Amino acid sequence: MKYVSEYRDRSAAEEYAERIQQLASREWTIMEVCGGQTHSILKYGIDQLLSEKISLIHGPGCPVCVTPIELIDQAIEIAGIEDVILCSFGDMLRVPGSVKDLMGVRASGGDIRIVYSPIDAVKIAEQNPMKQIVFFGVGFETTAPVTAASIIQADHLNLDNFYMLVSHVLVPPAMQAVLSNPECRVQGFLAAGHVCSIMGYIEYESIVSEYNVPIVVTGFEPLDILEGIHMCLKQLEEGRAEVENQYTRSVKRNGNPEAIDMIREVFEVIDRKWRGIGAIPASGLGLREKYSKFDAAERFGVSGYTVEESGDCISGQVLTGEKKPDECTAFGGKCTPEHPLGALMVSSEGACAAYYRYRLTRSNR
């Protein structure tokens, strides 16, 4: 098993699409939560392969996209402080704040370094004892364990020059926020396989019970997504609402207990504002008191920001499935990857970036 090519088999994909066509007796709307799934759907033309009765809409599953402008502005201010090295994942550098982005700070001389893991930032702190090292910790539950591990390691090393600007968010509260929206059209979910590989899918069982909506944990390859859609559609057609696991090669019901324990050791659940959506109760992670000495916002006095979002950007409506990217009047004109109005156009998991790359760019060739 190569775990790639066999999940991209064209004949198998066409067979699944035919099964879905035969099964659908009416129109159904299914939301894929994760931006990685959105990119696969657009890249491989899965939405165009399906019956017109199946509408796929895109959810809030891009942690870069939902990082609030206030936190971007905090990172920008910290990065401009002398003797600070700000470490970040690469796709955060182009995300616009209220005035500029981190790439602009870097171009102006700010010491901003792209890393592949927060552990790399810990190493930089060890190597630069006279500098203040800040890691911009962004992500869902998927990346939270390694962020927690970096805090534990920094504490073990007694580093007094390592800090964390935390923007970790949680998927289940966002799904509940979508379902609570009076404009919600979602009748079933494809849940993010990588998040569930850490957390399992126990948390989704209460959502299914409360909202009577099927949830299928799904992978990211074309056949993963098509099988997930088929499983979700079968529930809808049979009037069932359950949590099912398509991504069995990576996900267990209880997730990864060691990773979960590490998250709970370092973080506590807090309310969090989501860019384009607003505040969602109990939807974020913040450092526990035990590790508060690593809090960059407190260390550099940048807490308490409040920023208005651009009125030209409909990212909130895209993230909650109310509209698709190409329904935005700014899409592809006023808003492009080179001049983005919002994070969805620049993130590697952003829905607008997927539409621009796989729909608009291809149609213009």
Beta strands, then each sheet from edge to edge (+ up, - down):
strand 1: 28-34
strand 2: 54-61
strand 3: 84-88
strand 4: 111-114
strand 5: 132-139
strand 6: 162-168
strand 7: 188-192
strand 8: 215-218
strand 9: 243-245
strand 10: 267-274
strand 11: 278-287
sheet 1: 2+ 1+ 7+ 8+ 9+
sheet 2: 4+ 3+ 5+ 6+
sheet 3: 10+ 11-
end
